[in-house]
Amino acid sequence: MSIVKRSACKLCRREKEKLFLKGQRCFTNKCAFEKKPYAPGQKAKTRLIETEFYTQLREKQKAKRYYGILEKQFKNYYKKALKKKGITGEILFQLLETRLDNVVYLMGFATSRAQAKQLISHGHMLVDGRKVDISSYQLKEGQEISVSPSSKEIVPIVEAKESGSSLTPPAWLEVDLDNLKGRLLKIPERDEIKVPINERMIVELYSK
């Protein structure tokens, strides 16, 4: 399981975008980004010359932090997308969106992607009735995701279920929050993936 060893709030401030890395806190007025919507550091408010490379780099960093993955993993996703037929940027985000940890979060079984990773690594999630403990597991169309029967009453999952109204699952997912199960109806199109990131910038960066 990849671990990003930096304050989640500082990561949002660095990217000047709320990335919803701290679960329910991000939906309240306690969110640090609401109070300080600028990059951390003493020189944060000074004028910065934003070159083309800088803009491309920030989009890539934003994507990595949004999905909670490391550089090597992200580059491997790009290489995989490059080999497939179609628009590379769109395929890249389809691969990222259909990771098991991301889908568990979008279904409302966890309050953040970081918590989803932890729940998966501890064996609390099932795919088609079989335990999967790899957060990067690539889901396929039609697969069912559910919480293990023995894990339905653990505190993180109960809290996530109670706060499920904060997040509306996308149309490409079918979710039964009461029974803590759902299904990947289809691979999402780019316009169905609501992420604040310009994938074209990332493709241009890696193409150099």
ChimeraX commands (.cxc) that place a marker at each C-alpha (Angstrom):
marker #1 position 0.00,0.00,0.00 radius 0.5
marker #1 position 1.45,3.37,-1.02 radius 0.5
marker #1 position 1.81,5.95,1.74 radius 0.5
marker #1 position 1.98,9.69,1.11 radius 0.5
marker #1 position 3.87,11.06,4.12 radius 0.5
marker #1 position 2.70,14.68,4.07 radius 0.5
marker #1 position -0.09,16.65,5.69 radius 0.5
marker #1 position -3.21,16.18,3.58 radius 0.5
marker #1 position -4.26,19.81,4.10 radius 0.5
marker #1 position -0.87,21.08,2.92 radius 0.5
marker #1 position -1.18,18.98,-0.23 radius 0.5
marker #1 position -4.52,20.64,-1.06 radius 0.5
marker #1 position -3.07,24.07,-0.38 radius 0.5
marker #1 position -0.04,23.35,-2.57 radius 0.5
marker #1 position -2.30,22.46,-5.49 radius 0.5
marker #1 position -4.71,25.36,-4.76 radius 0.5
marker #1 position -7.55,22.87,-5.04 radius 0.5
marker #1 position -9.64,20.98,-2.51 radius 0.5
marker #1 position -8.76,17.33,-3.14 radius 0.5
marker #1 position -10.98,15.87,-0.37 radius 0.5
marker #1 position -8.13,13.94,1.28 radius 0.5
marker #1 position -9.44,14.07,4.87 radius 0.5
marker #1 position -12.92,12.67,4.48 radius 0.5
marker #1 position -15.78,14.41,6.30 radius 0.5
marker #1 position -13.55,17.24,7.56 radius 0.5
marker #1 position -13.30,18.52,3.96 radius 0.5
marker #1 position -17.06,19.15,3.92 radius 0.5
marker #1 position -16.99,21.32,7.08 radius 0.5
marker #1 position -15.74,24.80,7.96 radius 0.5
marker #1 position -12.83,23.15,9.78 radius 0.5
marker #1 position -11.17,22.44,6.44 radius 0.5
marker #1 position -7.76,24.18,6.42 radius 0.5
marker #1 position -8.08,24.97,2.71 radius 0.5
marker #1 position -11.10,27.19,3.41 radius 0.5
marker #1 position -9.02,29.28,5.83 radius 0.5
marker #1 position -5.75,29.30,3.85 radius 0.5
marker #1 position -6.42,28.73,0.13 radius 0.5
marker #1 position -2.81,29.35,-0.81 radius 0.5
marker #1 position 0.38,27.28,-0.90 radius 0.5
marker #1 position 2.15,26.62,2.43 radius 0.5
marker #1 position 5.48,28.25,3.26 radius 0.5
marker #1 position 6.81,31.73,4.04 radius 0.5
marker #1 position 6.90,32.81,0.39 radius 0.5
marker #1 position 3.52,31.35,-0.49 radius 0.5
marker #1 position 1.89,34.68,-1.34 radius 0.5
marker #1 position 4.72,36.00,-3.50 radius 0.5
marker #1 position 4.19,36.18,-7.25 radius 0.5
marker #1 position 5.32,33.04,-9.09 radius 0.5
marker #1 position 6.12,32.89,-12.80 radius 0.5
marker #1 position 4.10,29.89,-14.00 radius 0.5
marker #1 position 5.87,28.36,-16.97 radius 0.5
marker #1 position 4.32,25.70,-19.22 radius 0.5
marker #1 position 6.41,23.02,-17.51 radius 0.5
marker #1 position 5.34,24.22,-14.07 radius 0.5
marker #1 position 1.65,24.07,-15.04 radius 0.5
marker #1 position 2.05,20.56,-16.46 radius 0.5
marker #1 position 3.94,19.40,-13.37 radius 0.5
marker #1 position 1.28,20.75,-11.03 radius 0.5
marker #1 position -1.47,18.87,-12.90 radius 0.5
marker #1 position 0.50,15.63,-12.61 radius 0.5
marker #1 position 1.18,16.20,-8.90 radius 0.5
marker #1 position -2.47,17.04,-8.34 radius 0.5
marker #1 position -3.56,13.77,-9.98 radius 0.5
marker #1 position -1.11,11.71,-7.90 radius 0.5
marker #1 position -2.30,13.32,-4.68 radius 0.5
marker #1 position -5.97,13.10,-5.61 radius 0.5
marker #1 position -5.75,9.33,-6.05 radius 0.5
marker #1 position -3.11,8.83,-3.33 radius 0.5
marker #1 position -0.49,7.09,-5.44 radius 0.5
marker #1 position 3.27,7.49,-5.84 radius 0.5
marker #1 position 5.33,8.60,-8.84 radius 0.5
marker #1 position 6.38,5.12,-10.02 radius 0.5
marker #1 position 2.80,3.84,-9.87 radius 0.5
marker #1 position 1.47,6.87,-11.72 radius 0.5
marker #1 position 4.05,6.56,-14.48 radius 0.5
marker #1 position 3.18,2.87,-14.88 radius 0.5
marker #1 position -0.50,3.82,-15.32 radius 0.5
marker #1 position 0.53,6.30,-18.01 radius 0.5
marker #1 position 2.58,3.63,-19.83 radius 0.5
marker #1 position -0.35,1.22,-19.65 radius 0.5
marker #1 position -2.72,3.88,-21.03 radius 0.5
marker #1 position -0.27,4.67,-23.82 radius 0.5
marker #1 position -0.36,1.06,-25.04 radius 0.5
marker #1 position -4.15,0.96,-25.27 radius 0.5
marker #1 position -6.17,2.13,-28.26 radius 0.5
marker #1 position -7.90,5.45,-27.71 radius 0.5
marker #1 position -7.20,8.82,-26.11 radius 0.5
marker #1 position -4.30,8.34,-23.68 radius 0.5
marker #1 position -5.46,10.93,-21.13 radius 0.5
marker #1 position -8.98,9.52,-21.02 radius 0.5
marker #1 position -7.74,5.93,-20.63 radius 0.5
marker #1 position -5.37,7.06,-17.87 radius 0.5
marker #1 position -8.24,8.41,-15.81 radius 0.5
marker #1 position -10.42,5.40,-16.53 radius 0.5
marker #1 position -7.68,3.20,-15.05 radius 0.5
marker #1 position -7.34,5.44,-12.00 radius 0.5
marker #1 position -11.09,5.74,-11.42 radius 0.5
marker #1 position -11.65,1.96,-11.53 radius 0.5
marker #1 position -9.02,1.18,-8.91 radius 0.5
marker #1 position -10.66,-0.70,-6.04 radius 0.5
marker #1 position -9.74,1.92,-3.42 radius 0.5
marker #1 position -11.26,4.73,-5.46 radius 0.5
marker #1 position -14.49,2.80,-6.09 radius 0.5
marker #1 position -14.80,1.86,-2.40 radius 0.5
marker #1 position -14.54,5.57,-1.58 radius 0.5
marker #1 position -17.01,6.66,-4.28 radius 0.5
marker #1 position -19.51,4.06,-3.09 radius 0.5
marker #1 position -19.43,5.60,0.39 radius 0.5
marker #1 position -17.90,2.61,2.19 radius 0.5
marker #1 position -14.99,4.81,3.36 radius 0.5
marker #1 position -14.76,8.53,4.15 radius 0.5
marker #1 position -11.56,9.04,2.12 radius 0.5
marker #1 position -9.37,7.20,-0.36 radius 0.5
marker #1 position -6.71,6.80,2.32 radius 0.5
marker #1 position -9.22,5.08,4.59 radius 0.5
marker #1 position -10.39,2.91,1.67 radius 0.5
marker #1 position -6.79,1.72,1.14 radius 0.5
marker #1 position -6.55,0.76,4.80 radius 0.5
marker #1 position -9.85,-1.11,4.83 radius 0.5
marker #1 position -8.85,-3.05,1.71 radius 0.5
marker #1 position -5.37,-3.93,3.01 radius 0.5
marker #1 position -6.95,-5.26,6.23 radius 0.5
marker #1 position -9.20,-7.61,4.26 radius 0.5
marker #1 position -12.57,-5.92,4.82 radius 0.5
marker #1 position -13.56,-5.75,1.14 radius 0.5
marker #1 position -14.85,-8.41,-1.25 radius 0.5
marker #1 position -14.94,-8.43,-5.05 radius 0.5
marker #1 position -17.48,-10.89,-6.46 radius 0.5
marker #1 position -17.61,-12.49,-3.01 radius 0.5
marker #1 position -13.84,-13.05,-2.72 radius 0.5
marker #1 position -11.51,-11.11,-0.43 radius 0.5
marker #1 position -9.19,-8.69,-2.22 radius 0.5
marker #1 position -6.53,-6.91,-0.15 radius 0.5
marker #1 position -4.81,-4.99,-2.95 radius 0.5
marker #1 position -6.01,-1.38,-3.13 radius 0.5
marker #1 position -4.80,-0.97,-6.73 radius 0.5
marker #1 position -6.88,-3.95,-7.92 radius 0.5
marker #1 position -8.31,-3.05,-11.35 radius 0.5
marker #1 position -12.05,-3.57,-11.44 radius 0.5
marker #1 position -13.86,-4.79,-14.54 radius 0.5
marker #1 position -17.31,-3.98,-15.79 radius 0.5
marker #1 position -20.02,-5.90,-13.95 radius 0.5
marker #1 position -17.98,-6.80,-10.87 radius 0.5
marker #1 position -19.64,-6.53,-7.46 radius 0.5
marker #1 position -17.89,-4.82,-4.55 radius 0.5
marker #1 position -19.09,-5.43,-1.00 radius 0.5
marker #1 position -18.05,-5.20,2.62 radius 0.5
marker #1 position -17.20,-8.50,4.26 radius 0.5
marker #1 position -20.12,-9.67,6.48 radius 0.5
marker #1 position -17.80,-9.80,9.50 radius 0.5
marker #1 position -16.70,-6.18,8.93 radius 0.5
marker #1 position -20.05,-4.41,8.57 radius 0.5
marker #1 position -20.11,-3.24,12.18 radius 0.5
marker #1 position -16.56,-1.92,12.51 radius 0.5
marker #1 position -16.37,1.77,13.42 radius 0.5
marker #1 position -14.87,3.23,10.17 radius 0.5
marker #1 position -17.48,1.53,7.98 radius 0.5
marker #1 position -20.39,2.44,10.26 radius 0.5
marker #1 position -19.24,6.09,10.30 radius 0.5
marker #1 position -18.81,6.10,6.51 radius 0.5
marker #1 position -22.30,4.63,6.05 radius 0.5
marker #1 position -23.84,7.26,8.33 radius 0.5
marker #1 position -22.11,10.09,6.47 radius 0.5
marker #1 position -22.83,8.66,3.02 radius 0.5
marker #1 position -25.02,11.63,2.09 radius 0.5
marker #1 position -21.91,13.85,1.71 radius 0.5
marker #1 position -20.93,12.08,-1.49 radius 0.5
marker #1 position -23.21,11.23,-4.43 radius 0.5
marker #1 position -22.01,8.09,-6.27 radius 0.5
marker #1 position -21.49,8.59,-10.02 radius 0.5
marker #1 position -23.98,7.11,-12.50 radius 0.5
marker #1 position -21.54,4.40,-13.61 radius 0.5
marker #1 position -21.75,2.82,-10.16 radius 0.5
marker #1 position -24.73,1.03,-8.63 radius 0.5
marker #1 position -24.71,1.36,-4.85 radius 0.5
marker #1 position -26.78,-0.27,-2.10 radius 0.5
marker #1 position -25.46,1.60,0.94 radius 0.5
marker #1 position -27.88,-0.10,3.34 radius 0.5
marker #1 position -26.43,-3.52,2.51 radius 0.5
marker #1 position -22.91,-2.15,1.88 radius 0.5
marker #1 position -22.54,-3.48,-1.62 radius 0.5
marker #1 position -22.41,-2.10,-5.14 radius 0.5
marker #1 position -21.51,-2.84,-8.73 radius 0.5
marker #1 position -19.35,-1.30,-11.45 radius 0.5
marker #1 position -21.97,-0.88,-14.18 radius 0.5
marker #1 position -19.54,0.28,-16.86 radius 0.5
marker #1 position -16.16,1.88,-17.47 radius 0.5
marker #1 position -16.80,5.63,-17.19 radius 0.5
marker #1 position -16.41,8.07,-20.07 radius 0.5
marker #1 position -14.18,11.10,-19.46 radius 0.5
marker #1 position -17.13,13.47,-18.98 radius 0.5
marker #1 position -18.42,11.16,-16.23 radius 0.5
marker #1 position -15.17,11.42,-14.28 radius 0.5
marker #1 position -15.50,14.53,-12.13 radius 0.5
marker #1 position -11.90,15.34,-11.25 radius 0.5
marker #1 position -10.44,18.89,-11.25 radius 0.5
marker #1 position -7.48,17.90,-13.43 radius 0.5
marker #1 position -6.47,18.60,-17.04 radius 0.5
marker #1 position -5.17,15.25,-18.32 radius 0.5
marker #1 position -3.89,16.85,-21.53 radius 0.5
marker #1 position -1.22,18.66,-19.49 radius 0.5
marker #1 position -0.08,15.36,-17.98 radius 0.5
marker #1 position 0.19,13.68,-21.39 radius 0.5
marker #1 position 2.22,16.63,-22.70 radius 0.5
marker #1 position 4.55,16.42,-19.70 radius 0.5
marker #1 position 5.28,12.72,-20.17 radius 0.5
marker #1 position 5.57,13.11,-23.94 radius 0.5
marker #1 position 8.64,15.33,-23.68 radius 0.5
marker link #1:1,2 radius 0.2
marker link #1:2,3 radius 0.2
marker link #1:3,4 radius 0.2
marker link #1:4,5 radius 0.2
marker link #1:5,6 radius 0.2
marker link #1:6,7 radius 0.2
marker link #1:7,8 radius 0.2
marker link #1:8,9 radius 0.2
marker link #1:9,10 radius 0.2
marker link #1:10,11 radius 0.2
marker link #1:11,12 radius 0.2
marker link #1:12,13 radius 0.2
marker link #1:13,14 radius 0.2
marker link #1:14,15 radius 0.2
marker link #1:15,16 radius 0.2
marker link #1:16,17 radius 0.2
marker link #1:17,18 radius 0.2
marker link #1:18,19 radius 0.2
marker link #1:19,20 radius 0.2
marker link #1:20,21 radius 0.2
marker link #1:21,22 radius 0.2
marker link #1:22,23 radius 0.2
marker link #1:23,24 radius 0.2
marker link #1:24,25 radius 0.2
marker link #1:25,26 radius 0.2
marker link #1:26,27 radius 0.2
marker link #1:27,28 radius 0.2
marker link #1:28,29 radius 0.2
marker link #1:29,30 radius 0.2
marker link #1:30,31 radius 0.2
marker link #1:31,32 radius 0.2
marker link #1:32,33 radius 0.2
marker link #1:33,34 radius 0.2
marker link #1:34,35 radius 0.2
marker link #1:35,36 radius 0.2
marker link #1:36,37 radius 0.2
marker link #1:37,38 radius 0.2
marker link #1:38,39 radius 0.2
marker link #1:39,40 radius 0.2
marker link #1:40,41 radius 0.2
marker link #1:41,42 radius 0.2
marker link #1:42,43 radius 0.2
marker link #1:43,44 radius 0.2
marker link #1:44,45 radius 0.2
marker link #1:45,46 radius 0.2
marker link #1:46,47 radius 0.2
marker link #1:47,48 radius 0.2
marker link #1:48,49 radius 0.2
marker link #1:49,50 radius 0.2
marker link #1:50,51 radius 0.2
marker link #1:51,52 radius 0.2
marker link #1:52,53 radius 0.2
marker link #1:53,54 radius 0.2
marker link #1:54,55 radius 0.2
marker link #1:55,56 radius 0.2
marker link #1:56,57 radius 0.2
marker link #1:57,58 radius 0.2
marker link #1:58,59 radius 0.2
marker link #1:59,60 radius 0.2
marker link #1:60,61 radius 0.2
marker link #1:61,62 radius 0.2
marker link #1:62,63 radius 0.2
marker link #1:63,64 radius 0.2
marker link #1:64,65 radius 0.2
marker link #1:65,66 radius 0.2
marker link #1:66,67 radius 0.2
marker link #1:67,68 radius 0.2
marker link #1:68,69 radius 0.2
marker link #1:69,70 radius 0.2
marker link #1:70,71 radius 0.2
marker link #1:71,72 radius 0.2
marker link #1:72,73 radius 0.2
marker link #1:73,74 radius 0.2
marker link #1:74,75 radius 0.2
marker link #1:75,76 radius 0.2
marker link #1:76,77 radius 0.2
marker link #1:77,78 radius 0.2
marker link #1:78,79 radius 0.2
marker link #1:79,80 radius 0.2
marker link #1:80,81 radius 0.2
marker link #1:81,82 radius 0.2
marker link #1:82,83 radius 0.2
marker link #1:83,84 radius 0.2
marker link #1:84,85 radius 0.2
marker link #1:85,86 radius 0.2
marker link #1:86,87 radius 0.2
marker link #1:87,88 radius 0.2
marker link #1:88,89 radius 0.2
marker link #1:89,90 radius 0.2
marker link #1:90,91 radius 0.2
marker link #1:91,92 radius 0.2
marker link #1:92,93 radius 0.2
marker link #1:93,94 radius 0.2
marker link #1:94,95 radius 0.2
marker link #1:95,96 radius 0.2
marker link #1:96,97 radius 0.2
marker link #1:97,98 radius 0.2
marker link #1:98,99 radius 0.2
marker link #1:99,100 radius 0.2
marker link #1:100,101 radius 0.2
marker link #1:101,102 radius 0.2
marker link #1:102,103 radius 0.2
marker link #1:103,104 radius 0.2
marker link #1:104,105 radius 0.2
marker link #1:105,106 radius 0.2
marker link #1:106,107 radius 0.2
marker link #1:107,108 radius 0.2
marker link #1:108,109 radius 0.2
marker link #1:109,110 radius 0.2
marker link #1:110,111 radius 0.2
marker link #1:111,112 radius 0.2
marker link #1:112,113 radius 0.2
marker link #1:113,114 radius 0.2
marker link #1:114,115 radius 0.2
marker link #1:115,116 radius 0.2
marker link #1:116,117 radius 0.2
marker link #1:117,118 radius 0.2
marker link #1:118,119 radius 0.2
marker link #1:119,120 radius 0.2
marker link #1:120,121 radius 0.2
marker link #1:121,122 radius 0.2
marker link #1:122,123 radius 0.2
marker link #1:123,124 radius 0.2
marker link #1:124,125 radius 0.2
marker link #1:125,126 radius 0.2
marker link #1:126,127 radius 0.2
marker link #1:127,128 radius 0.2
marker link #1:128,129 radius 0.2
marker link #1:129,130 radius 0.2
marker link #1:130,131 radius 0.2
marker link #1:131,132 radius 0.2
marker link #1:132,133 radius 0.2
marker link #1:133,134 radius 0.2
marker link #1:134,135 radius 0.2
marker link #1:135,136 radius 0.2
marker link #1:136,137 radius 0.2
marker link #1:137,138 radius 0.2
marker link #1:138,139 radius 0.2
marker link #1:139,140 radius 0.2
marker link #1:140,141 radius 0.2
marker link #1:141,142 radius 0.2
marker link #1:142,143 radius 0.2
marker link #1:143,144 radius 0.2
marker link #1:144,145 radius 0.2
marker link #1:145,146 radius 0.2
marker link #1:146,147 radius 0.2
marker link #1:147,148 radius 0.2
marker link #1:148,149 radius 0.2
marker link #1:149,150 radius 0.2
marker link #1:150,151 radius 0.2
marker link #1:151,152 radius 0.2
marker link #1:152,153 radius 0.2
marker link #1:153,154 radius 0.2
marker link #1:154,155 radius 0.2
marker link #1:155,156 radius 0.2
marker link #1:156,157 radius 0.2
marker link #1:157,158 radius 0.2
marker link #1:158,159 radius 0.2
marker link #1:159,160 radius 0.2
marker link #1:160,161 radius 0.2
marker link #1:161,162 radius 0.2
marker link #1:162,163 radius 0.2
marker link #1:163,164 radius 0.2
marker link #1:164,165 radius 0.2
marker link #1:165,166 radius 0.2
marker link #1:166,167 radius 0.2
marker link #1:167,168 radius 0.2
marker link #1:168,169 radius 0.2
marker link #1:169,170 radius 0.2
marker link #1:170,171 radius 0.2
marker link #1:171,172 radius 0.2
marker link #1:172,173 radius 0.2
marker link #1:173,174 radius 0.2
marker link #1:174,175 radius 0.2
marker link #1:175,176 radius 0.2
marker link #1:176,177 radius 0.2
marker link #1:177,178 radius 0.2
marker link #1:178,179 radius 0.2
marker link #1:179,180 radius 0.2
marker link #1:180,181 radius 0.2
marker link #1:181,182 radius 0.2
marker link #1:182,183 radius 0.2
marker link #1:183,184 radius 0.2
marker link #1:184,185 radius 0.2
marker link #1:185,186 radius 0.2
marker link #1:186,187 radius 0.2
marker link #1:187,188 radius 0.2
marker link #1:188,189 radius 0.2
marker link #1:189,190 radius 0.2
marker link #1:190,191 radius 0.2
marker link #1:191,192 radius 0.2
marker link #1:192,193 radius 0.2
marker link #1:193,194 radius 0.2
marker link #1:194,195 radius 0.2
marker link #1:195,196 radius 0.2
marker link #1:196,197 radius 0.2
marker link #1:197,198 radius 0.2
marker link #1:198,199 radius 0.2
marker link #1:199,200 radius 0.2
marker link #1:200,201 radius 0.2
marker link #1:201,202 radius 0.2
marker link #1:202,203 radius 0.2
marker link #1:203,204 radius 0.2
marker link #1:204,205 radius 0.2
marker link #1:205,206 radius 0.2
marker link #1:206,207 radius 0.2
marker link #1:207,208 radius 0.2
view
